[in-house]
Amino acid sequence: MSTLLDFSAGVATGAGGNTLSGGQIVDAVTSGTPILTKLNPGASCNLAFASYGNIGYRILPDQDCALSVSGGNVGELQTMRVFTQQPYGGNCEITWPDNVIWPERAAFVDSRIGAICCVEIMWDGASRYYGRLIFG
């Protein structure tokens, strides 16, 4: 199949082979979470929730960086995955924003060379952000 949708049989067939009907969205178009890379973001970096759906960020700092979180659609539960990796020299301190509620305390980001940390931040669809450590 050379196109995303095949209508040759009188029905829409998505790239994943599923037959679509009505207003369904093609499975290939909506799969996965987009990820944006922030290379050397500087002393501060804003992480905005997507206009719709979920989003991910890969943060590759070269200095201490204070993160901020913004956005989120009212009435829509959204998640953001934040992946940080320390540079060759390490020692970059990552500061999480005060407007994120953590189960106990903000996630610890190891500053050793090459250290990786993955955090999920959830927007509750109303007014709050919640964070949790996934890895690191």
Residue pairs with C-beta under 8 A, 6 or more apart in sequence:
1 13
1 15
4 14
4 15
4 26
4 28
4 29
5 12
5 13
5 14
5 20
5 26
6 12
6 13
7 13
11 19
11 20
11 21
12 19
12 20
12 21
12 26
13 19
13 20
14 20
14 26
14 27
14 28
15 26
15 27
15 28
16 27
16 28
16 31
18 27
20 26
30 53
33 53
33 54
33 55
33 56
33 81
34 50
34 55
34 56
35 55
35 56
35 57
35 58
35 81
35 83
36 55
36 56
36 57
36 58
37 57
37 58
37 60
38 45
38 57
38 58
38 59
38 60
39 60
40 60
40 61
40 62
40 63
41 59
41 61
41 65
42 63
42 65
43 63
43 64
43 65
43 66
44 65
44 66
44 67
44 68
45 59
45 65
45 66
45 67
45 68
46 67
46 68
46 69
46 70
47 57
47 67
47 68
47 69
47 70
47 80
47 82
47 121
48 55
48 69
48 70
48 71
49 55
49 69
49 70
49 71
49 72
49 73
49 78
49 80
49 123
50 71
50 78
51 73
52 73
52 76
53 78
54 78
54 79
54 80
54 81
55 78
55 80
55 81
56 80
56 81
56 82
56 83
57 80
57 81
57 82
57 83
58 83
58 84
58 85
59 65
59 67
59 82
59 83
59 84
59 85
59 94
60 84
60 85
60 87
61 84
61 86
61 87
61 92
61 94
62 87
62 92
63 92
64 92
64 93
64 94
64 95
65 92
65 93
65 94
65 95
66 95
66 97
67 82
67 94
67 95
67 96
67 97
68 97
69 80
69 97
69 99
69 100
69 121
69 129
71 123
72 78
72 123
72 125
72 129
73 123
73 125
74 125
74 126
75 125
75 126
76 123
76 125
77 122
77 123
77 124
77 125
78 122
78 123
78 125
79 120
79 121
79 122
79 123
80 120
80 121
80 122
80 123
81 118
81 119
81 120
81 134
82 118
82 119
82 120
82 121
83 116
83 117
83 118
84 94
84 109
84 116
84 117
84 118
84 119
84 136
85 114
85 115
85 116
85 117
86 92
86 110
86 111
86 112
86 113
86 114
86 115
86 116
87 113
88 113
88 114
89 113
90 111
90 112
90 113
90 114
90 115
91 111
92 111
93 109
93 111
94 109
94 117
96 102
96 106
96 107
96 119
96 131
97 129
99 129
100 106
100 121
100 129
100 130
100 131
101 128
101 129
101 130
101 131
102 130
102 131
102 132
103 132
106 131
107 117
107 119
107 131
107 132
107 133
107 136
108 117
108 133
108 136
109 115
109 117
109 136
110 117
110 136
115 136
116 135
116 136
117 133
117 135
117 136
118 133
118 134
118 135
118 136
119 131
119 132
119 133
119 134
119 136
120 131
120 132
120 134
121 129
121 130
121 131
122 129
122 130
122 131
122 132
123 129
124 130
